Amino acid sequence: MGFGEGSLVFDGSGLGRTMPRPRSGTQHMVLGNSVYTFDEETGRVGHGLSGHRAMRALIDLNPFLSELSRRTRHGFTSSLVPRSSGRNAQLRGSASSAVHIVLSGCVYEESAYGEDATVRIHGTGAVLGVAEIFDPTLPTPTARCLNHTITLAVPITRMRSLAETSTSLTAALGKMLADQMVTGERIYNRRSLPPEQRLAGLFVHLLDRCAVPCATYGRMLEGPSQTDLADALSVSRATIESALVTLRRLELVTTGYRQYRFPDERELVSFGKVRTPYQTVTGSV
């Protein structure tokens, strides 16, 4: 599977992290559940790794795990078995409180505190259960997959024990928790903006965490329903439907069944009024 020349451009963030070059001018990058080779000279993208090597790349390029040294990372993950889950599979909740490190995919997480519920959509690099590692009194949120998702599951008691003995792991977990807090303010809690701009900003964020390959524009989103997006932004489904009408009219998005494609990510970023950490954009590039 490959894409047209110049169809993908990545600059090192989240889903586009690169490995050491296998040969001059060629890099490895992760997109969705696959590892691709990217030729810097021609712009062509093709499959590069498969099987065990591809899984090792998903681990080494994971934004959370890459915060650890190679030795610590390999020691930590060597006894863990990747778990592949399909759409609607439940990862956490009443049946399981294990911590999940998301290697790829898109996950819907709902946290209930009293009568209020908070929904977040997570992707590559997320650590589901990070807050409970530091505070055992917190209730376990429910988490379900929105598409094909690969995670590393760790019993929460073991994760707490490891964090107590590894300062680098504790630091990485703390950084992940801080990132989730910042994302909440930067993406989800912008209630002063019109719904179509809030939705555009959420799309920009999810493209950096949950994108899958797209033959037309390089990458796209797949999995979240309009109801899922409405829950994440704490608005009604009718509000999301209206916002999508506006984004389609502005030619910022085309939609299919649980699919969202973006003809020009630069314009999406501008309209959504949100700055991504790396400003990774495709489409018009």
Residue frames relative to the residue before (quaternion, step in Angstrom):
aa qw qx qy qz dx dy dz
M 1.0000 0.0000 0.0000 0.0000 0.00 0.00 0.00
G 0.0948 0.7981 -0.5888 0.0865 3.56 -0.79 0.94
F 0.3480 -0.7203 0.5613 0.2122 3.52 -1.31 0.21
G 0.6667 -0.5210 0.3585 0.3944 3.52 -1.29 0.32
E 0.6676 -0.5182 0.3610 0.3942 3.50 -1.22 0.48
G 0.8388 0.1710 -0.1503 0.4945 3.52 -0.90 1.01
S 0.4668 0.7252 -0.4232 0.2775 3.60 1.21 0.10
L 0.7685 0.2527 -0.1608 0.5654 3.61 1.18 -0.38
V 0.0178 0.7670 -0.6414 0.0070 3.53 -1.06 0.83
F 0.0131 0.7973 -0.6019 0.0431 3.57 -0.75 1.05
D 0.1884 -0.8133 0.5432 0.0892 3.53 -1.08 0.75
G 0.7740 -0.4107 0.1980 0.4394 3.60 1.08 0.56
S 0.5888 0.5879 -0.3939 0.3905 3.64 1.15 -0.02
G 0.8950 -0.0258 0.0447 0.4431 3.51 -1.37 0.47
L 0.8606 0.1055 -0.0349 0.4970 3.55 -0.35 -1.29
G 0.7250 0.4314 -0.2592 0.4702 3.57 1.17 -0.31
R 0.2921 0.7789 -0.5127 0.2125 3.57 1.14 0.42
T 0.2741 -0.7908 0.5321 0.1279 3.54 -0.96 0.85
M 0.3709 -0.6895 0.5797 0.2257 3.50 -1.28 0.58
P 0.6789 -0.4172 0.3609 0.4845 3.60 -1.21 0.04
R 0.5378 -0.6767 0.4018 0.3023 3.54 -0.88 0.94
P 0.4041 -0.7265 0.4983 0.2461 3.58 -0.79 0.99
R 0.7720 -0.0677 0.0098 0.6320 3.56 1.22 -0.45
S 0.7257 -0.4495 0.2854 0.4356 3.55 -1.25 0.35
G 0.8432 0.1925 -0.1521 0.4783 3.56 -0.92 1.01
T 0.7038 0.4309 -0.2592 0.5018 3.61 1.26 -0.07
Q 0.0925 -0.7884 0.6074 0.0296 3.55 -0.99 0.90
H 0.3578 -0.6684 0.5921 0.2732 3.54 -1.35 0.24
M 0.0386 0.7893 -0.6124 0.0223 3.57 -1.03 0.74
V 0.3806 -0.7161 0.5503 0.1990 3.52 -1.28 0.58
L 0.0932 0.7626 -0.6350 0.0807 3.55 -0.95 0.95
G 0.8029 0.0237 -0.0631 0.5923 3.57 -0.50 1.17
N 0.7686 -0.3244 0.2615 0.4854 3.57 -0.90 -0.95
S 0.6669 0.5167 -0.2799 0.4582 3.58 1.26 0.07
V 0.2996 -0.7095 0.6072 0.1954 3.52 -1.31 0.46
Y 0.1161 -0.8204 0.5597 0.0133 3.54 -0.72 1.11
T 0.3634 -0.6492 0.5992 0.2958 3.50 -1.36 0.20
F 0.1324 -0.7798 0.6098 0.0500 3.53 -1.03 0.84
D 0.2313 -0.7780 0.5742 0.1070 3.57 -0.63 1.17
E 0.3680 -0.7692 0.4834 0.1979 3.57 -0.45 1.23
E 0.6631 0.5299 -0.3122 0.4266 3.59 1.06 -0.69
T 0.7946 0.2921 -0.1491 0.5109 3.60 0.89 -0.88
G 0.4208 -0.7093 0.4657 0.3209 3.59 1.18 -0.45
R 0.5008 0.6694 -0.4248 0.3473 3.60 1.24 0.03
V 0.2009 -0.7729 0.5967 0.0791 3.53 -1.11 0.83
G 0.1119 0.7871 -0.5995 0.0925 3.56 -0.92 0.89
H 0.6595 -0.4882 0.3733 0.4329 3.57 -1.26 0.23
G 0.1518 -0.8139 0.5568 0.0670 3.53 -0.96 0.87
L 0.8144 0.1082 -0.0154 0.5700 3.57 0.91 -0.91
S 0.0370 -0.7804 0.6236 0.0275 3.55 -1.23 0.47
G 0.7960 0.3321 -0.2187 0.4564 3.54 -1.32 0.18
H 0.8487 -0.1145 0.1015 0.5063 3.56 -1.06 -0.83
R 0.6452 0.5238 -0.3344 0.4445 3.61 0.95 -0.78
A 0.6423 0.5135 -0.3251 0.4671 3.58 1.01 -0.77
M 0.6548 0.5054 -0.3158 0.4648 3.59 0.96 -0.82
R 0.6299 0.5205 -0.3329 0.4706 3.57 1.02 -0.74
A 0.6318 0.5221 -0.3278 0.4698 3.58 1.08 -0.73
L 0.6236 0.5332 -0.3418 0.4581 3.61 0.99 -0.79
I 0.6667 0.4867 -0.2931 0.4824 3.58 1.06 -0.75
D 0.7067 0.4793 -0.2745 0.4422 3.59 0.79 -1.01
L 0.7341 0.4078 -0.2270 0.4933 3.59 1.08 -0.69
N 0.4297 0.7079 -0.4664 0.3111 3.60 1.24 -0.04
P 0.5152 -0.6877 0.4079 0.3087 3.64 -0.69 1.01
F 0.6715 0.4657 -0.3077 0.4873 3.61 1.04 -0.66
L 0.7176 0.4573 -0.2675 0.4521 3.58 0.73 -1.04
S 0.6227 0.5555 -0.3511 0.4248 3.59 1.09 -0.58
E 0.5316 0.6022 -0.4128 0.4295 3.59 1.29 -0.13
L 0.6453 0.4950 -0.3152 0.4890 3.59 1.24 -0.40
S 0.5633 -0.5625 0.4623 0.3905 3.55 -1.20 0.43
R 0.6480 -0.5272 0.3597 0.4157 3.59 -1.14 0.50
R 0.6573 0.5102 -0.3228 0.4511 3.59 0.91 -0.84
T 0.6735 0.4824 -0.2961 0.4753 3.60 0.91 -0.92
R 0.6481 0.5360 -0.3171 0.4383 3.56 0.96 -0.89
H 0.6943 0.4652 -0.2820 0.4712 3.58 0.85 -0.94
G 0.6388 0.5160 -0.3321 0.4640 3.59 1.03 -0.71
F 0.6656 0.5146 -0.2925 0.4545 3.55 1.02 -0.85
T 0.7796 0.3738 -0.1829 0.4680 3.59 0.88 -0.94
S 0.4858 0.7147 -0.4246 0.2701 3.60 1.18 -0.36
S 0.7468 0.3808 -0.2209 0.4985 3.61 1.05 -0.69
L 0.5819 0.5878 -0.3691 0.4240 3.59 1.29 0.02
V 0.2676 -0.7618 0.5730 0.1406 3.55 -1.04 0.83
P 0.4415 -0.6878 0.4988 0.2884 3.62 -0.73 0.97
R 0.2067 -0.7745 0.5907 0.0921 3.54 -1.03 0.86
S 0.1774 -0.7852 0.5888 0.0731 3.56 -0.73 1.11
S 0.0148 -0.8166 0.5746 -0.0523 3.58 -0.70 1.13
G 0.3838 -0.7312 0.5231 0.2107 3.55 -1.04 0.81
R 0.7389 -0.3945 0.3017 0.4554 3.53 -1.34 0.08
N 0.8349 0.1918 -0.2051 0.4733 3.54 -1.13 0.95
A 0.4369 0.6631 -0.4890 0.3610 3.61 1.22 0.11
Q 0.3370 -0.7431 0.5423 0.2004 3.58 -0.92 0.89
L 0.2570 -0.7861 0.5508 0.1125 3.54 -0.77 1.11
R 0.8092 0.0503 0.0153 0.5852 3.57 0.94 -0.87
G 0.3742 0.7005 -0.5526 0.2529 3.54 -1.27 0.44
S 0.8232 -0.2070 0.1545 0.5056 3.56 -1.11 -0.65
A 0.6940 0.4873 -0.2804 0.4498 3.59 1.12 -0.66
S 0.8191 0.0621 0.0066 0.5702 3.58 1.08 -0.57
S 0.1339 -0.7824 0.6044 0.0679 3.55 -1.01 0.88
A 0.3181 0.7656 -0.5042 0.2417 3.58 1.22 0.34
V 0.4672 -0.6327 0.5398 0.3001 3.53 -1.25 0.55
H 0.1219 -0.7890 0.5993 0.0582 3.58 -0.97 0.88
I 0.1946 -0.7368 0.6378 0.1122 3.56 -0.92 1.00
V 0.2927 -0.7896 0.5170 0.1538 3.58 -0.49 1.19
L 0.2245 -0.7801 0.5748 0.1032 3.57 -0.64 1.18
S 0.7685 -0.1516 0.0990 0.6137 3.57 1.12 -0.67
G 0.5953 0.5811 -0.4184 0.3645 3.54 -1.21 0.45
C 0.3976 -0.6877 0.5656 0.2214 3.53 -1.37 -0.16
V 0.0539 -0.8292 0.5544 -0.0466 3.58 -0.66 1.17
Y 0.2787 -0.7354 0.6031 0.1331 3.54 -1.03 0.98
E 0.0253 -0.8109 0.5839 -0.0297 3.58 -0.65 1.13
E 0.0745 -0.7982 0.5977 0.0103 3.56 -0.84 1.02
S 0.1162 -0.7860 0.6067 0.0260 3.54 -0.75 1.15
A 0.1562 -0.7976 0.5794 0.0611 3.58 -0.79 1.02
Y 0.0159 0.7662 -0.6412 0.0378 3.55 -0.84 1.04
G 0.7945 -0.0584 -0.0094 0.6044 3.57 -0.15 1.26
E 0.7817 -0.2713 0.2253 0.5144 3.56 -0.82 -1.01
D 0.6208 0.5402 -0.3415 0.4540 3.59 1.25 -0.17
A 0.1252 -0.7719 0.6199 0.0648 3.55 -1.17 0.70
T 0.1659 -0.7697 0.6112 0.0802 3.53 -1.06 0.83
V 0.1484 -0.7945 0.5864 0.0538 3.56 -0.84 1.02
R 0.0015 -0.7643 0.6448 -0.0105 3.53 -1.05 0.88
I 0.2525 -0.7341 0.6083 0.1652 3.55 -1.17 0.63
H 0.1279 -0.8262 0.5487 0.0081 3.55 -0.58 1.22
G 0.1052 -0.7872 0.6036 0.0701 3.54 -1.26 0.45
T 0.8482 -0.1449 0.1133 0.4967 3.54 -1.22 -0.56
G 0.7936 0.2925 -0.2398 0.4767 3.55 -0.90 0.99
A 0.5372 0.6273 -0.4162 0.3803 3.60 1.19 -0.27
V 0.2045 -0.7294 0.6383 0.1370 3.55 -1.24 0.58
L 0.2042 -0.8000 0.5566 0.0924 3.56 -0.30 1.27
G 0.7615 0.2893 -0.2433 0.5265 3.56 -0.49 1.23
V 0.3704 0.7665 -0.4731 0.2269 3.59 1.25 0.09
A 0.6549 0.5172 -0.3350 0.4375 3.62 0.92 -0.78
E 0.6637 0.5188 -0.3048 0.4443 3.59 1.03 -0.80
I 0.5318 0.6064 -0.4141 0.4219 3.59 1.21 -0.36
F 0.7417 0.3996 -0.2084 0.4967 3.56 1.00 -0.88
D 0.7923 0.1664 -0.0888 0.5803 3.59 1.16 -0.56
P 0.2539 -0.8190 0.4983 0.1281 3.61 -0.07 1.30
T 0.6159 0.5751 -0.3570 0.4032 3.62 1.18 -0.35
L 0.5325 0.6394 -0.4140 0.3691 3.62 1.20 -0.26
P 0.4706 -0.6559 0.5000 0.3136 3.61 -1.02 0.70
T 0.5110 -0.6551 0.4654 0.3053 3.58 -1.14 0.65
P 0.3536 -0.7256 0.5411 0.2359 3.63 -0.69 0.99
T 0.4370 -0.6413 0.5436 0.3198 3.56 -1.24 0.33
A 0.0375 -0.7936 0.6073 -0.0037 3.56 -1.06 0.75
R 0.0225 0.7933 -0.6070 0.0425 3.57 -0.87 0.98
C 0.5238 -0.6570 0.4564 0.2929 3.53 -1.17 0.68
L 0.2924 -0.7514 0.5682 0.1644 3.56 -1.04 0.82
N 0.7681 0.0207 -0.0558 0.6376 3.57 1.31 -0.17
H 0.7428 -0.3414 0.2765 0.5053 3.58 -1.24 -0.25
T 0.0081 -0.8283 0.5549 -0.0765 3.56 -0.54 1.21
I 0.1510 -0.7659 0.6202 0.0774 3.55 -1.07 0.84
T 0.0298 0.8069 -0.5870 0.0581 3.57 -0.78 1.04
L 0.3116 -0.6576 0.6323 0.2657 3.50 -1.43 0.10
A 0.1868 -0.8040 0.5586 0.0822 3.59 -0.60 1.14
V 0.0371 -0.7829 0.6208 -0.0186 3.56 -0.97 0.96
P 0.4736 -0.6480 0.4987 0.3273 3.64 -0.80 0.88
I 0.5253 -0.6809 0.4016 0.3148 3.57 -0.79 0.98
T 0.6096 0.5472 -0.3604 0.4462 3.61 1.09 -0.62
R 0.6554 0.4939 -0.3164 0.4758 3.57 1.03 -0.77
M 0.6365 0.5335 -0.3362 0.4440 3.58 1.00 -0.79
R 0.6349 0.5147 -0.3311 0.4715 3.58 1.00 -0.76
S 0.6550 0.5171 -0.3140 0.4528 3.57 0.96 -0.88
L 0.6596 0.5026 -0.3043 0.4687 3.59 0.95 -0.87
A 0.6543 0.5205 -0.3171 0.4477 3.58 0.97 -0.84
E 0.6362 0.5440 -0.3262 0.4392 3.57 1.10 -0.69
T 0.7551 0.3783 -0.2000 0.4967 3.59 1.14 -0.61
S 0.7364 0.3544 -0.2148 0.5348 3.61 1.24 -0.21
T 0.3146 -0.7713 0.5237 0.1788 3.56 -0.42 1.21
S 0.6424 0.5285 -0.3375 0.4406 3.61 1.03 -0.71
L 0.6430 0.5005 -0.3227 0.4815 3.58 1.05 -0.73
T 0.6326 0.5250 -0.3312 0.4631 3.58 0.99 -0.80
A 0.6517 0.5151 -0.3128 0.4606 3.58 0.97 -0.86
A 0.6583 0.5077 -0.3087 0.4621 3.59 0.97 -0.88
L 0.6483 0.5051 -0.3118 0.4769 3.59 1.02 -0.80
G 0.6458 0.5196 -0.3172 0.4608 3.57 1.01 -0.81
K 0.6414 0.5142 -0.3165 0.4733 3.56 1.03 -0.78
M 0.6379 0.5218 -0.3229 0.4652 3.58 1.03 -0.80
L 0.6506 0.5094 -0.3160 0.4661 3.59 0.95 -0.83
A 0.6479 0.5082 -0.3112 0.4744 3.58 1.00 -0.82
D 0.6305 0.5388 -0.3271 0.4530 3.57 1.02 -0.81
Q 0.6526 0.5059 -0.3194 0.4650 3.59 0.96 -0.80
M 0.6430 0.5153 -0.3248 0.4642 3.58 1.03 -0.73
V 0.6608 0.4994 -0.3014 0.4724 3.58 0.95 -0.89
T 0.6374 0.5314 -0.3239 0.4543 3.57 0.99 -0.85
G 0.6037 0.5683 -0.3531 0.4334 3.57 1.03 -0.75
E 0.7133 0.4259 -0.2513 0.4966 3.58 0.96 -0.86
R 0.7118 0.4878 -0.2614 0.4326 3.59 0.93 -0.90
I 0.7920 0.3017 -0.1351 0.5133 3.60 1.08 -0.70
Y 0.8112 0.3571 -0.1647 0.4327 3.57 0.62 -1.14
N 0.7767 0.3967 -0.1910 0.4504 3.61 0.96 -0.74
R 0.4123 0.7129 -0.4726 0.3137 3.61 1.10 0.61
R 0.0338 0.8734 -0.4838 0.0440 3.56 0.75 1.09
S 0.5830 0.5838 -0.3850 0.4136 3.61 1.20 -0.20
L 0.6376 0.5267 -0.3292 0.4557 3.60 1.23 -0.32
P 0.5931 -0.5478 0.4359 0.3977 3.61 -1.20 0.42
P 0.6443 -0.5616 0.3498 0.3835 3.63 -1.09 0.65
E 0.6555 0.5201 -0.3368 0.4317 3.62 0.93 -0.77
Q 0.6581 0.4743 -0.3205 0.4890 3.61 1.09 -0.58
R 0.6138 0.5293 -0.3467 0.4721 3.59 1.06 -0.65
L 0.6624 0.4975 -0.3045 0.4701 3.58 0.98 -0.86
A 0.6312 0.5271 -0.3337 0.4609 3.60 0.97 -0.79
G 0.6543 0.5085 -0.3094 0.4664 3.58 1.00 -0.80
L 0.6310 0.5149 -0.3302 0.4772 3.57 1.06 -0.74
F 0.6259 0.5298 -0.3393 0.4609 3.59 1.00 -0.77
V 0.6351 0.5273 -0.3347 0.4545 3.60 0.94 -0.84
H 0.6620 0.5079 -0.2979 0.4638 3.56 0.94 -0.92
L 0.6989 0.4740 -0.2814 0.4557 3.59 0.84 -0.95
L 0.5864 0.5613 -0.3765 0.4465 3.61 1.10 -0.56
D 0.6695 0.4946 -0.2982 0.4671 3.58 1.09 -0.67
R 0.7696 0.3638 -0.1777 0.4938 3.60 1.19 -0.50
C 0.8320 0.2522 -0.0663 0.4897 3.60 0.97 -0.84
A 0.3750 0.7744 -0.4648 0.2087 3.62 1.19 0.08
V 0.1580 -0.7338 0.6518 0.1084 3.53 -1.31 0.56
P 0.6552 -0.5356 0.3427 0.4079 3.61 -1.16 0.43
C 0.0641 -0.7634 0.6424 0.0226 3.53 -1.20 0.70
A 0.4324 -0.7367 0.4591 0.2441 3.58 -0.61 1.13
T 0.6853 0.4995 -0.2866 0.4459 3.60 1.12 -0.62
Y 0.8388 0.1601 -0.0410 0.5188 3.57 0.77 -1.05
G 0.6540 -0.5203 0.3251 0.4425 3.59 1.21 0.15
R 0.7814 -0.1544 0.1259 0.5913 3.55 0.84 -0.98
M 0.0617 -0.7804 0.6221 0.0109 3.54 -1.29 0.45
L 0.4615 -0.6309 0.5276 0.3325 3.57 -1.33 -0.10
E 0.0083 0.7871 -0.6158 0.0345 3.54 -1.08 0.78
G 0.6706 0.5151 -0.3622 0.3922 3.56 -0.87 0.93
P 0.7415 0.4020 -0.2682 0.4654 3.63 0.55 -1.06
S 0.3277 -0.7109 0.5864 0.2082 3.56 -1.04 0.83
Q 0.6659 -0.4651 0.3726 0.4487 3.58 -1.27 0.09
T 0.6190 0.5360 -0.3405 0.4623 3.59 1.09 -0.66
D 0.6303 0.5270 -0.3318 0.4635 3.60 1.01 -0.80
L 0.6615 0.4976 -0.3022 0.4727 3.59 0.95 -0.88
A 0.6352 0.5271 -0.3262 0.4608 3.57 1.03 -0.79
D 0.6468 0.5160 -0.3164 0.4640 3.59 0.96 -0.86
A 0.6602 0.5260 -0.3123 0.4358 3.57 0.93 -0.88
L 0.7570 0.3550 -0.1976 0.5118 3.60 1.01 -0.77
S 0.4071 -0.7414 0.4480 0.2896 3.60 1.34 0.10
V 0.5238 0.5651 -0.4520 0.4495 3.56 0.87 1.04
S 0.6121 -0.5478 0.4100 0.3964 3.57 -1.28 0.08
R 0.6232 -0.5236 0.4145 0.4070 3.55 -1.26 0.33
A 0.6105 0.5554 -0.3524 0.4413 3.59 1.04 -0.72
T 0.6269 0.5292 -0.3339 0.4642 3.59 1.08 -0.71
I 0.6471 0.5009 -0.3143 0.4813 3.60 1.00 -0.81
E 0.6350 0.5276 -0.3346 0.4543 3.60 0.94 -0.82
S 0.6623 0.4957 -0.2982 0.4762 3.58 0.96 -0.85
A 0.6451 0.5179 -0.3198 0.4619 3.60 1.01 -0.82
L 0.6432 0.5160 -0.3183 0.4676 3.59 1.03 -0.78
V 0.5945 0.5507 -0.3641 0.4591 3.60 1.05 -0.68
T 0.6652 0.4990 -0.2997 0.4677 3.58 0.94 -0.89
L 0.6804 0.4867 -0.2954 0.4615 3.60 0.89 -0.91
R 0.6324 0.5095 -0.3341 0.4784 3.60 1.06 -0.66
R 0.6440 0.5239 -0.3219 0.4551 3.58 0.98 -0.84
L 0.6956 0.4431 -0.2598 0.5022 3.57 1.08 -0.71
E 0.4044 -0.7412 0.4375 0.3094 3.59 1.37 0.03
L 0.3948 0.7072 -0.4827 0.3331 3.54 1.04 0.87
V 0.7974 0.0935 -0.0521 0.5939 3.58 1.22 -0.35
T 0.0983 -0.7151 0.6829 0.1123 3.50 -1.29 0.54
T 0.2079 -0.8231 0.5243 0.0670 3.57 -0.92 0.88
G 0.0757 -0.7334 0.6723 0.0666 3.49 -1.36 0.51
Y 0.7347 -0.3607 0.2781 0.5028 3.59 -1.17 -0.37
R 0.8251 -0.1525 0.0238 0.5435 3.56 -0.37 1.30
Q 0.5996 0.5180 -0.3739 0.4821 3.58 1.10 0.70
Y 0.0611 -0.7844 0.6172 -0.0080 3.54 -1.08 0.86
R 0.0676 -0.8004 0.5956 -0.0107 3.56 -0.65 1.19
F 0.2121 -0.8101 0.5436 0.0570 3.53 -1.02 0.87
P 0.3417 -0.7856 0.4806 0.1876 3.61 -0.29 1.26
D 0.8114 0.0422 0.0078 0.5829 3.61 1.02 -0.69
E 0.2426 -0.8139 0.5128 0.1258 3.56 -0.14 1.27
R 0.5687 0.5821 -0.3955 0.4258 3.60 1.10 -0.53
E 0.6810 0.4675 -0.2860 0.4857 3.57 0.91 -0.89
L 0.6062 0.5507 -0.3504 0.4543 3.59 1.10 -0.68
V 0.6449 0.5115 -0.3092 0.4763 3.58 0.97 -0.89
S 0.6724 0.5039 -0.2982 0.4528 3.57 0.88 -0.93
F 0.6898 0.4755 -0.2844 0.4661 3.57 0.87 -0.94
G 0.6953 0.4925 -0.2725 0.4470 3.58 1.00 -0.82
K 0.2805 -0.8075 0.4811 0.1945 3.57 1.30 -0.21
V 0.5583 0.5532 -0.4276 0.4465 3.54 0.88 0.96
R 0.2855 -0.7500 0.5737 0.1640 3.53 -0.95 0.89
T 0.2683 -0.7377 0.5957 0.1702 3.56 -0.82 1.00
P 0.6467 -0.5527 0.3473 0.3946 3.60 -1.10 0.59
Y 0.8067 0.2364 -0.1086 0.5306 3.59 1.03 -0.74
Q 0.3252 -0.7622 0.4967 0.2580 3.60 1.29 -0.12
T 0.1835 0.7886 -0.5560 0.1878 3.57 0.81 1.01
V 0.1049 0.8101 -0.5674 0.1040 3.58 -0.54 1.09
T 0.1021 -0.7594 0.6376 0.0793 3.55 -1.23 0.54
G 0.5446 0.6457 -0.4319 0.3160 3.56 -1.19 -0.42
S 0.8290 0.1528 -0.0813 0.5318 3.59 0.15 -1.24
V 0.5197 0.6651 -0.4141 0.3407 3.59 1.23 -0.35
